[in-house]
Amino acid sequence: MTAKNKRAAKPAGKGPAVQTEPSFYREQLTAALKVHPDIIRALLEEGRLYTVSEAEEAINRYMTRKV
C-alpha cells in the first residue's frame, strides 16, 4: 500500500484511526536515499519534516523542470 494515509484497525469506542506515512528531516533523507544528496540539501528546508514521497516528488519536479 502506497497511499499517504492508511486506515488502521478501529479502536473500540473511538473514531477511525488513521496511520500516516512516517516523516523525516532533510539530513535523514539525505543519508537514507543516497540519491542526489546535493539536490536534496538544496531543495528541502532544514528543520522541516518530509515524507519519502514528498522528497521524491520535489526531486522529480526539479529533475523534469523546463530550463
Phi and psi in degrees as a GROMACS rama.xvg file:
@    title "Ramachandran Plot"
@    xaxis  label "Phi"
@    yaxis  label "Psi"
@TYPE xy
-110.798  13.1112  THR-2
-66.3798  146.607  ALA-3
-64.5332  -42.5605  LYS-4
-112.328  131.371  ASN-5
-116.983  140.449  LYS-6
-82.6187  131.493  ARG-7
-103.203  175.813  ALA-8
-60.7478  140.074  ALA-9
-76.7956  121.285  LYS-10
-67.5001  148.078  PRO-11
-63.1999  127.226  ALA-12
80.329  5.61235  GLY-13
-125.703  166.881  LYS-14
-68.0246  178.877  GLY-15
-64.9305  135.587  PRO-16
-86.6526  137.649  ALA-17
-119.422  124.966  VAL-18
-100.099  124.346  GLN-19
-97.1401  162.039  THR-20
-67.7693  138.843  GLU-21
-63.14  148.854  PRO-22
-113.654  151.78  SER-23
-137.683  156.625  PHE-24
-80.9985  161.654  TYR-25
-52.5888  -44.1341  ARG-26
-64.1971  -38.5116  GLU-27
-66.9153  -41.5538  GLN-28
-66.2454  -38.4067  LEU-29
-60.4674  -44.2004  THR-30
-71.4704  -36.8526  ALA-31
-80.8984  -41.3654  ALA-32
-76.7221  -34.1242  LEU-33
57.2233  16.7084  LYS-34
-123.445  124.298  VAL-35
54.9872  52.4279  HIS-36
-59.8871  -34.1979  PRO-37
-67.5798  -38.1763  ASP-38
-67.8075  -41.1029  ILE-39
-59.9559  -45.9017  ILE-40
-63.7722  -34.7754  ARG-41
-76.9363  -35.6442  ALA-42
-87.2937  -38.2315  LEU-43
-93.7074  142.987  LEU-44
-78.2111  140.427  GLU-45
-70.8402  137.09  GLU-46
87.4682  -5.42587  GLY-47
-101.398  146.228  ARG-48
-89.8944  139.5  LEU-49
-133.065  145.436  TYR-50
-82.6394  163.321  THR-51
-60.9262  -40.6174  VAL-52
-63.501  -38.7154  SER-53
-63.8779  -42.0408  GLU-54
-65.8166  -45.577  ALA-55
-62.8804  -38.1799  GLU-56
-64.173  -43.1565  GLU-57
-62.2409  -42.1765  ALA-58
-64.4608  -45.3666  ILE-59
-62.9597  -40.7136  ASN-60
-61.4805  -42.3061  ARG-61
-65.865  -45.2468  TYR-62
-69.8022  -26.8223  MET-63
-106.255  10.0557  THR-64
-69.9156  157.729  ARG-65
-87.0958  130.375  LYS-66
